[in-house]
Amino acid sequence: MLRILLLTLGLLIGAPALAQDWPTKPVRIVVPFPPGGSADPIARILATKLQAALGQPFVVENKAGASGSIGTGMVAKSPADGYSWVIVFDTHAVNPFLIPQMPYDSQKDLQPVMLVGLAPLAVATHPDKPFRTFADVVSAAKAKPGKITFGSVQNGSTGHLQMLLWQQAAGVNLVHAPYRGAGPMVTDALGGHIDLAIGSAAVITPQVRAGKLRGLVVTSAKRTAGMPEVPTLTEQGYPNLDAYAWWGLYGPAGTPKAILDRFHSEAVKVFQSPDVKQQLEGQLGMQIVAGTPEEMRVFVDGEMAKWGKIIRENGIKLE
């Protein structure tokens, strides 16, 4: 009995010590997308702040491919020691329904850290395009069925599914151009190669503010601070179609709770700091959440149930 008590006491003492010592070597934050999207700058802001606070290098690695599942899978299979984390985008919730043989189980192989934040989706067009309002898009789509193009970050992405729901509500048919991330999509939108682009407000807002794209609509209940001149879908006559992009942090399942709690606590400080909030909320239109691991688990389960149903009903597959 004494031996058991001493062992238990040792474990209780060891857990805080483990958190206090972490990190003792470089930590990597994987971005499972190419540079140029929205997850990349969020990860780099976090890495810079944590490195300054904790005194160890925090290195951002871009491991793109298969809708974010390659980089995410790499972290899922990494040692659960607190030295590998991944920042996912909303495609994380739809990948299990789009990829036939996922290299990991989204709900069992990863440990939620936090829902970093939300942002409405935004639809934009090149200023040289003839669309000044969303009503112009509807008129053009009805006049030329199957001719108006829109880009999203991938087949089955939240943006793609949202546009699918909107097309059904408006009775129009647009041509979907799926991309391998927000960076390539925005590049083509800036070049006028697609008629419309739908992406998170975090990636669309800077282009609209710079006058390089024209915002047409946002998918939130209220207009966003970053693009106050851009109306909502409800204002355009399409209620009950609110949708949000989101970003979350995960580690490998089995990460010691003491390290998870320390990382979570430090990340909350970063995302709640005034300068970061101003950058992400004021400039990119994000709503910082920085919630608990359990809140993130519940949120992602809800997103999977919502969008998974639409994917199955429409027979959507990852191209």
Sine and cosine of phi, psi and omega as CSV:
sin_phi,cos_phi,sin_psi,cos_psi,sin_omega,cos_omega
0.00,0.00,-0.70,0.72,0.01,-1.00
-0.87,0.50,-0.63,0.77,0.00,-1.00
-0.89,0.45,-0.66,0.75,0.01,-1.00
-0.91,0.42,-0.67,0.74,0.00,-1.00
-0.90,0.44,-0.65,0.76,0.01,-1.00
-0.92,0.40,-0.62,0.78,0.03,-1.00
-0.90,0.43,-0.70,0.72,0.02,-1.00
-0.88,0.47,-0.68,0.73,0.02,-1.00
-0.89,0.46,-0.63,0.78,0.02,-1.00
-0.89,0.45,-0.65,0.76,0.02,-1.00
-0.91,0.41,-0.65,0.76,-0.02,-1.00
-0.92,0.40,-0.61,0.80,0.02,-1.00
-0.96,0.29,-0.59,0.81,-0.08,-1.00
-0.93,0.36,-0.53,0.85,-0.06,-1.00
-0.89,0.46,-0.77,0.64,0.06,-1.00
-0.88,0.47,-0.59,0.81,0.00,-1.00
-0.90,0.43,-0.62,0.78,0.03,-1.00
-0.86,0.50,-0.71,0.70,0.00,-1.00
-0.92,0.38,-0.61,0.80,-0.03,-1.00
-0.92,0.38,-0.58,0.81,-0.02,-1.00
-0.97,0.25,-0.52,0.85,-0.05,-1.00
-0.94,0.33,0.69,-0.72,-0.05,1.00
-1.00,-0.08,0.51,-0.86,0.04,-1.00
-0.92,-0.40,0.07,1.00,0.02,-1.00
-0.42,-0.91,0.13,-0.99,-0.03,-1.00
-0.84,0.54,0.60,-0.80,0.02,-1.00
-0.91,-0.40,0.67,-0.74,0.02,-1.00
-0.95,-0.31,0.64,-0.77,0.13,-0.99
-0.89,-0.45,0.92,-0.38,-0.06,-1.00
-1.00,0.06,0.73,-0.68,0.16,-0.99
-0.95,-0.32,0.92,-0.39,-0.11,-0.99
-0.99,0.12,0.54,0.84,0.00,-1.00
-0.61,-0.79,0.29,-0.96,0.06,-1.00
-0.94,0.33,0.33,-0.95,0.11,-0.99
-0.86,0.51,0.44,-0.90,0.04,-1.00
0.95,-0.30,-0.24,0.97,0.07,-1.00
-1.00,0.00,-0.32,-0.95,-0.05,-1.00
-1.00,-0.05,-0.48,0.88,-0.03,-1.00
-0.93,0.38,-0.55,0.83,-0.07,-1.00
-0.88,0.47,-0.79,0.61,0.00,-1.00
-0.91,0.42,-0.53,0.85,0.04,-1.00
-0.90,0.44,-0.69,0.72,0.01,-1.00
-0.90,0.44,-0.62,0.78,-0.05,-1.00
-0.95,0.30,-0.58,0.82,0.10,-1.00
-0.89,0.46,-0.73,0.68,-0.02,-1.00
-0.88,0.48,-0.72,0.70,-0.03,-1.00
-0.88,0.48,-0.70,0.72,-0.01,-1.00
-0.88,0.47,-0.70,0.72,-0.03,-1.00
-0.93,0.37,-0.67,0.74,-0.02,-1.00
-0.93,0.36,-0.60,0.80,0.04,-1.00
-0.88,0.47,-0.67,0.74,0.02,-1.00
-0.92,0.39,-0.59,0.81,-0.07,-1.00
-0.98,0.18,-0.58,0.82,-0.16,-0.99
-0.94,-0.33,-0.13,0.99,0.14,-0.99
0.97,0.24,0.23,0.97,0.09,-1.00
-0.81,-0.58,0.48,-0.88,0.04,-1.00
-0.90,0.44,0.72,-0.69,0.18,-0.98
-0.92,-0.40,0.92,-0.39,-0.17,-0.99
-0.96,-0.28,0.80,-0.60,0.04,-1.00
-1.00,0.01,0.79,-0.62,0.04,-1.00
-0.86,-0.50,0.82,-0.58,0.09,-1.00
-1.00,0.00,0.91,-0.41,0.03,-1.00
-0.83,-0.56,0.99,0.16,-0.12,-0.99
-1.00,0.09,0.31,-0.95,0.11,-0.99
0.71,-0.70,0.56,-0.83,0.08,-1.00
0.79,0.61,0.77,0.64,0.09,-1.00
0.86,0.52,0.53,0.85,0.03,-1.00
1.00,-0.01,-0.11,0.99,-0.10,-0.99
-0.97,0.23,-0.39,0.92,0.00,-1.00
-0.93,0.35,-0.79,0.61,0.02,-1.00
-0.91,0.42,-0.64,0.77,0.01,-1.00
-0.91,0.41,-0.66,0.75,0.03,-1.00
-0.89,0.45,-0.58,0.82,0.03,-1.00
-0.88,0.48,-0.66,0.75,0.03,-1.00
-0.95,0.32,-0.63,0.78,0.01,-1.00
-0.85,0.52,-0.53,0.85,-0.03,-1.00
-0.99,-0.10,0.03,1.00,0.00,-1.00
-0.98,0.19,0.34,-0.94,0.08,-1.00
-0.84,0.54,0.66,-0.75,-0.03,-1.00
-1.00,0.08,0.91,0.42,-0.10,-0.99
-0.87,-0.50,0.11,0.99,0.04,-1.00
1.00,0.02,0.15,0.99,-0.05,-1.00
-0.92,-0.38,0.14,0.99,0.09,-1.00
-0.64,-0.77,0.82,-0.58,0.02,-1.00
-0.69,-0.72,0.31,-0.95,0.02,-1.00
-0.67,-0.74,0.64,-0.77,0.11,-0.99
-0.96,-0.29,0.90,-0.44,-0.08,-1.00
-0.98,-0.18,0.32,-0.95,0.08,-1.00
-0.95,-0.31,-0.01,-1.00,-0.08,-1.00
-0.91,0.42,-0.26,0.97,0.06,-1.00
-0.89,0.46,-0.33,0.95,0.01,-1.00
-0.84,0.54,-0.57,0.82,-0.07,-1.00
-0.98,0.18,-0.31,0.95,-0.03,-1.00
-0.97,-0.25,-0.29,0.96,-0.04,-1.00
-0.83,0.56,-0.64,0.77,0.00,-1.00
-0.87,0.50,-0.38,0.93,-0.02,-1.00
-1.00,-0.09,-0.17,0.99,-0.07,-1.00
-0.94,-0.34,-0.44,0.90,-0.08,-1.00
-0.96,-0.28,0.92,-0.40,-0.11,-0.99
-0.85,0.53,-0.68,0.73,-0.04,-1.00
-0.84,-0.54,0.98,0.19,0.02,-1.00
-0.90,0.44,0.68,-0.73,-0.02,-1.00
-0.97,0.23,0.02,1.00,0.00,-1.00
-0.38,-0.92,0.28,-0.96,0.06,-1.00
-0.99,-0.15,0.90,-0.44,-0.09,-1.00
-0.85,0.52,-0.53,0.85,-0.10,-1.00
-0.99,-0.11,-0.29,0.96,-0.06,-1.00
-0.94,-0.35,-0.49,0.87,-0.12,-0.99
-0.99,-0.11,-0.02,1.00,-0.03,-1.00
-0.79,-0.62,0.58,-0.81,0.03,-1.00
-0.97,-0.24,0.91,-0.42,0.05,-1.00
-0.88,0.47,0.63,-0.77,0.10,-0.99
-0.95,-0.31,-0.83,0.56,0.03,-1.00
-0.22,-0.98,0.48,-0.88,0.27,-0.96
-0.99,0.16,0.93,-0.36,-0.08,-1.00
-0.93,0.37,-0.77,0.64,-0.05,-1.00
-0.10,-1.00,0.14,-0.99,0.00,-1.00
-0.83,-0.56,0.39,-0.92,0.14,-0.99
-0.45,-0.89,0.61,-0.79,0.08,-1.00
-0.91,0.41,0.35,-0.94,0.18,-0.98
-0.99,0.17,0.42,-0.91,0.03,-1.00
-0.70,-0.72,0.62,-0.78,0.07,-1.00
-0.95,-0.30,0.77,-0.63,-0.03,-1.00
-0.70,-0.71,0.26,-0.97,0.00,-1.00
-0.62,-0.79,0.31,-0.95,0.06,-1.00
-0.94,0.35,0.63,-0.78,-0.02,-1.00
-0.84,0.54,-0.41,0.91,0.01,-1.00
-0.99,0.17,-0.20,0.98,0.04,-1.00
-0.96,0.27,0.40,-0.92,-0.10,-1.00
-0.98,0.18,0.02,1.00,-0.10,-0.99
-1.00,0.01,0.91,-0.42,0.05,-1.00
-0.96,-0.28,-0.34,0.94,0.07,-1.00
-0.66,-0.75,0.22,-0.98,0.05,-1.00
-0.93,0.38,-0.47,0.88,0.06,-1.00
-0.89,0.45,-0.54,0.84,0.05,-1.00
-0.90,0.44,-0.60,0.80,0.03,-1.00
-0.90,0.43,-0.70,0.72,0.01,-1.00
-0.87,0.49,-0.72,0.69,-0.01,-1.00
-0.88,0.47,-0.70,0.71,-0.01,-1.00
-0.92,0.39,-0.63,0.78,-0.02,-1.00
-0.93,0.37,-0.55,0.84,0.03,-1.00
-0.97,0.23,-0.52,0.85,0.02,-1.00
-0.97,0.26,-0.55,0.84,-0.03,-1.00
-0.75,-0.66,0.97,0.26,-0.03,-1.00
-0.85,0.53,0.71,-0.71,0.06,-1.00
0.96,0.27,0.28,0.96,-0.03,-1.00
-0.93,-0.38,-0.50,0.87,-0.03,-1.00
-0.98,0.17,0.77,-0.64,-0.05,-1.00
-0.97,-0.26,0.52,-0.85,0.14,-0.99
-0.66,-0.75,0.61,-0.79,0.01,-1.00
-0.96,-0.27,0.56,-0.83,0.14,-0.99
-0.70,-0.72,0.12,-0.99,-0.11,-0.99
-0.96,0.27,-0.22,0.98,0.10,-1.00
0.00,-1.00,0.26,-0.96,0.14,-0.99
-0.92,0.39,0.77,-0.64,-0.02,-1.00
0.99,0.11,0.06,1.00,0.05,-1.00
-0.94,0.35,0.25,-0.97,0.03,-1.00
-0.85,0.53,-0.64,0.77,0.03,-1.00
-0.89,0.46,-0.70,0.71,0.03,-1.00
-0.88,0.48,-0.74,0.68,-0.03,-1.00
-0.91,0.41,-0.61,0.79,0.03,-1.00
-0.90,0.44,-0.69,0.72,0.03,-1.00
-0.91,0.41,-0.53,0.85,0.07,-1.00
-0.89,0.45,-0.71,0.70,0.04,-1.00
-0.89,0.45,-0.65,0.76,0.00,-1.00
-0.91,0.41,-0.67,0.74,0.02,-1.00
-0.87,0.49,-0.64,0.77,0.03,-1.00
-0.90,0.44,-0.64,0.77,0.01,-1.00
-0.94,0.35,-0.59,0.81,-0.07,-1.00
-1.00,0.02,-0.24,0.97,-0.01,-1.00
0.95,0.32,0.62,0.78,0.00,-1.00
-0.80,-0.60,0.19,-0.98,-0.02,-1.00
-0.72,-0.69,0.92,-0.38,0.04,-1.00
-0.95,-0.31,0.30,-0.95,0.02,-1.00
-0.99,-0.15,0.83,-0.56,-0.04,-1.00
-1.00,0.03,0.74,-0.67,0.09,-1.00
-0.90,-0.45,0.99,-0.16,-0.01,-1.00
-0.98,0.19,0.63,-0.78,0.02,-1.00
-0.87,-0.49,0.13,-0.99,0.02,-1.00
-0.97,-0.23,0.78,0.63,0.00,-1.00
0.78,-0.62,0.27,-0.96,-0.05,-1.00
-0.94,0.33,-0.55,0.84,-0.03,-1.00
-0.84,0.54,-0.82,0.57,0.03,-1.00
-0.88,0.47,-0.59,0.81,0.01,-1.00
-0.90,0.43,-0.74,0.68,-0.01,-1.00
-0.89,0.46,-0.62,0.78,0.03,-1.00
-0.85,0.53,-0.70,0.71,0.01,-1.00
-0.94,0.34,-0.57,0.82,0.05,-1.00
-0.91,0.41,-0.66,0.75,0.02,-1.00
-0.91,0.41,-0.47,0.88,0.04,-1.00
-1.00,0.06,-0.03,1.00,0.00,-1.00
0.96,0.28,0.31,0.95,-0.05,-1.00
-0.99,0.16,-0.30,0.95,0.12,-0.99
-0.80,-0.60,0.45,-0.89,-0.05,-1.00
-0.96,0.28,-0.65,0.76,-0.07,-1.00
-0.70,-0.71,0.43,-0.90,0.12,-0.99
-0.74,-0.68,0.73,-0.69,0.10,-1.00
-0.88,-0.47,0.80,-0.60,0.00,-1.00
-0.38,-0.92,0.02,-1.00,0.03,-1.00
-0.90,0.44,0.49,-0.87,0.07,-1.00
-0.85,0.52,-0.46,0.89,-0.01,-1.00
-0.89,0.45,-0.53,0.85,-0.01,-1.00
-0.99,-0.11,-0.44,0.90,-0.02,-1.00
-1.00,0.08,-0.62,0.79,-0.10,-1.00
-0.81,0.58,-0.75,0.66,-0.02,-1.00
-0.86,0.52,-0.57,0.82,0.01,-1.00
-0.95,0.32,-0.58,0.81,0.04,-1.00
-0.95,0.32,-0.68,0.74,0.00,-1.00
-0.90,0.43,-0.50,0.86,0.02,-1.00
-1.00,0.10,-0.06,1.00,0.00,-1.00
0.98,0.20,0.21,0.98,-0.03,-1.00
-1.00,0.05,-0.39,0.92,0.10,-0.99
-0.73,-0.69,0.37,-0.93,0.05,-1.00
-0.94,-0.33,0.86,-0.51,0.04,-1.00
-0.96,0.27,0.69,-0.73,-0.02,-1.00
-0.93,-0.36,-0.61,0.79,-0.05,-1.00
-0.27,-0.96,0.47,-0.88,0.13,-0.99
-0.86,-0.52,0.42,-0.91,-0.13,-0.99
-0.98,-0.20,0.33,0.94,0.02,-1.00
-1.00,-0.08,0.23,-0.97,0.02,-1.00
-0.93,0.37,-0.52,0.86,0.02,-1.00
-0.82,-0.58,0.34,-0.94,0.08,-1.00
-0.90,0.44,0.43,-0.90,-0.05,-1.00
-1.00,-0.07,0.46,-0.89,-0.02,-1.00
-0.91,0.42,-0.55,0.83,-0.05,-1.00
-0.95,0.31,-0.47,0.88,0.01,-1.00
-0.70,-0.72,0.91,0.41,-0.10,-0.99
-0.90,0.43,-0.31,0.95,-0.01,-1.00
-0.99,0.12,-0.17,0.99,-0.07,-1.00
-1.00,-0.04,0.83,-0.55,-0.06,-1.00
-0.96,0.27,0.25,-0.97,0.06,-1.00
-1.00,0.01,0.24,-0.97,0.07,-1.00
-0.88,0.48,-0.61,0.79,0.02,-1.00
-0.88,0.48,-0.67,0.74,0.04,-1.00
-0.89,0.45,-0.47,0.88,0.00,-1.00
-1.00,0.04,0.09,1.00,0.07,-1.00
0.99,-0.12,0.29,0.96,-0.01,-1.00
-0.79,-0.61,0.98,0.19,-0.01,-1.00
-0.97,0.26,0.25,-0.97,0.09,-1.00
0.89,0.45,0.46,0.89,0.06,-1.00
-0.86,-0.51,0.46,0.89,0.02,-1.00
-0.89,0.45,0.63,-0.78,0.05,-1.00
-0.45,-0.89,0.48,-0.88,-0.09,-1.00
-0.69,-0.72,0.65,-0.76,0.24,-0.97
-0.98,0.19,0.38,-0.92,0.02,-1.00
-0.47,-0.88,0.33,-0.94,-0.01,-1.00
-0.74,-0.67,0.65,-0.76,-0.02,-1.00
-0.61,-0.79,0.36,-0.93,0.03,-1.00
-0.94,-0.34,0.70,-0.72,0.07,-1.00
-0.74,-0.67,0.38,-0.93,0.22,-0.97
-0.78,-0.63,0.08,-1.00,0.06,-1.00
-0.90,0.43,0.58,-0.81,0.09,-1.00
-0.86,0.52,0.62,-0.78,-0.01,-1.00
1.00,-0.04,0.02,1.00,0.07,-1.00
-0.85,0.52,0.77,-0.64,-0.04,-1.00
-0.80,0.60,0.69,-0.72,-0.07,-1.00
-0.86,0.52,-0.59,0.81,-0.01,-1.00
-0.88,0.47,-0.67,0.74,0.03,-1.00
-0.95,0.32,-0.67,0.74,0.04,-1.00
-0.84,0.55,-0.72,0.69,-0.02,-1.00
-0.89,0.45,-0.63,0.77,0.00,-1.00
-0.92,0.39,-0.73,0.69,0.00,-1.00
-0.89,0.46,-0.68,0.73,0.01,-1.00
-0.87,0.49,-0.72,0.69,-0.02,-1.00
-0.87,0.49,-0.69,0.73,0.00,-1.00
-0.93,0.36,-0.61,0.79,0.02,-1.00
-0.92,0.39,-0.61,0.79,0.06,-1.00
-0.87,0.50,-0.69,0.73,0.02,-1.00
-0.86,0.52,-0.66,0.75,-0.01,-1.00
-0.89,0.45,-0.80,0.60,-0.14,-0.99
-0.96,0.27,-0.33,0.94,0.05,-1.00
-1.00,-0.08,-0.04,1.00,0.02,-1.00
-0.94,0.35,0.60,-0.80,-0.10,-0.99
-0.83,0.56,-0.65,0.76,-0.05,-1.00
-0.94,0.34,-0.62,0.79,0.03,-1.00
-0.94,0.33,-0.65,0.76,0.04,-1.00
-0.87,0.49,-0.66,0.75,0.03,-1.00
-0.89,0.46,-0.67,0.74,-0.02,-1.00
-0.92,0.38,-0.70,0.71,-0.08,-1.00
-0.99,0.12,-0.61,0.79,-0.02,-1.00
-1.00,0.04,-0.77,0.64,-0.07,-1.00
-0.94,0.34,-0.64,0.77,-0.08,-1.00
-1.00,-0.09,-0.52,0.85,-0.09,-1.00
-0.94,-0.34,-0.11,0.99,0.07,-1.00
0.98,0.20,0.28,0.96,0.04,-1.00
-0.98,0.18,0.42,-0.91,0.20,-0.98
-0.93,-0.36,0.93,-0.37,-0.03,-1.00
-0.94,0.34,0.75,-0.67,0.04,-1.00
-0.94,-0.33,-0.84,0.55,0.01,-1.00
0.76,0.65,0.76,0.65,-0.07,-1.00
-1.00,0.06,-0.23,-0.97,-0.06,-1.00
-1.00,0.09,0.30,-0.95,0.07,-1.00
-0.84,0.54,-0.66,0.75,-0.03,-1.00
-0.93,0.37,-0.62,0.79,0.06,-1.00
-0.88,0.48,-0.61,0.79,0.03,-1.00
-0.92,0.38,-0.66,0.75,0.02,-1.00
-0.85,0.53,-0.72,0.70,-0.01,-1.00
-0.90,0.43,-0.68,0.73,-0.01,-1.00
-0.88,0.47,-0.75,0.66,-0.05,-1.00
-0.92,0.40,-0.61,0.79,0.07,-1.00
-0.85,0.52,-0.64,0.77,0.03,-1.00
-0.91,0.41,-0.66,0.75,0.04,-1.00
-0.90,0.43,-0.63,0.77,0.02,-1.00
-0.90,0.43,-0.66,0.75,0.00,-1.00
-0.91,0.41,-0.67,0.74,-0.05,-1.00
-0.91,0.41,-0.83,0.56,-0.11,-0.99
-0.98,0.18,-0.47,0.88,0.05,-1.00
-0.88,0.47,-0.62,0.79,0.03,-1.00
-0.89,0.47,-0.69,0.72,-0.02,-1.00
-0.93,0.38,-0.64,0.77,0.03,-1.00
-0.88,0.48,-0.72,0.70,-0.01,-1.00
-0.91,0.41,-0.69,0.73,-0.04,-1.00
-0.90,0.43,-0.48,0.88,-0.05,-1.00
-0.97,-0.25,0.06,1.00,0.05,-1.00
0.87,0.50,0.60,0.80,-0.05,-1.00
-0.99,0.17,0.67,-0.75,0.03,-1.00
-0.77,-0.64,0.44,-0.90,0.04,-1.00
-0.96,0.27,0.81,-0.59,-0.03,-1.00
-1.00,-0.08,0.00,0.00,0.00,0.00
